[in-house]
Amino acid sequence: MHGKEKKLRGKPGDGPLDGETRKSTESRKLRLDLALVERGFCESRDAAQRAILAGRVRIGETLADKPSRMVDAETPLSLEKPDRYVSRGGHKLEAALHHFSLDPAGWACLDVGASTGGFTDCLLQQGARRVIALDVGRGQLHWKLRQDPRVLVRERVNARRLRPEDLGETVDLATADVAFISLRLILPALFPLVRPEGWIVALIKPQFEAGRAEVGRGGIVRDPAVRDRVVADLRHWVRAWVEIEDRGVLPSPILGGSGNQEFLWGLRRTMTPIG
C-alpha cells in the first residue's frame, strides 16, 4: 500500500479506547492512605495518615501532604524508615526532651492524655522506669504499651481531679497532651504531682486556648499573632505559681493532626512547697 497508512480501529474490547477498559483503569485509583495499607507500607489507615502528616511518604519524588489524594495502582510510593513510636506524638516529646536537656532514664513519669501512647512510648524508649498512662477515654492505648510491665494504665480518669494520693507517689516528669480543654484547667492539678525539681512538659494547642472567633474552619488557628498571644498569655498566667519555673517554649517540629502549629512548654517545679 502506497501513501499514508490507514489507521485501524479496533473492535470494542480490543484496546485502550474501550469504555470498559477505561472504567477498569479508573477503578484502580485509591486514596493514598488506603494505598499505603494495601501495599503493605502501613498496618492500618490511621498509621498511614500519621505517616503522611509526619512527612514520611513520597509519591514519586514529591512529598505527600494529603491522605485523601487519589493515586493509581502503578504510582510509585515510598515510606521513610518505620515510625519509631506508636504515634507521631512521640516525635514531639522527643524534640522537647532534647531541647530542655531532659534525660528520663530511671524516672517515674505521668502521661496525661496518653491516647495511643506516643508520649508514653517515647519515655519508655528513653529509659523511664515507670509511666502512668492516664486518659479520660478508654481503649486507645496501643497494645504494645498495654503489655509493657513498666506501664500502669489509668483510663476514664479526669486529670482535673487528680490528687497525689491517687498516684501513690510524686513523679519526676509529667507530660500533658490534652484536647478540648485549656491547659489552665489541667496544669494546677499536675503541679502537686511532680516532685520538687521535677518537670512538666505540656503541649500547647492554640485551638483550645484561643477564643472561638479566632479559630478558623477545621479548628485551625491560622493567624500567627493569635498563636503568639495564646502562648504569651499562658506564660503570664503561670507566674501566679511561685513554685513553678517557666523554662521556655519550643514550636513543635510536627504539626497537629488538623494542621495546627503547636508548642511544647517546659515547666520546672522549684523547691518551694505548693501551698
WOHUPE-V712979 format. One line per field, one symbol per residue. ss: DSSP state (h for helix, s for strand, l for the rest). A space follows every 50 residues. Layout:
ss=???
This chain:
ss=llllllllllllllllllhhhhhhhhhllsshhhhhhhllllllhhhhhh hhhlllsssllssllllllsslllllssslllllllllhhhhhhhhhhhl lllllllssssslllllhhhhhhhhllllsssssslllllllhhhhllll ssssslllhhhllhhhhlllssssssllllllhhhhhhhhhllsssssss ssssshhhlllhhhllhhhllllhhhhhhhhhhhhhhhhhlllsssssss sllllllllllssssssssllllll
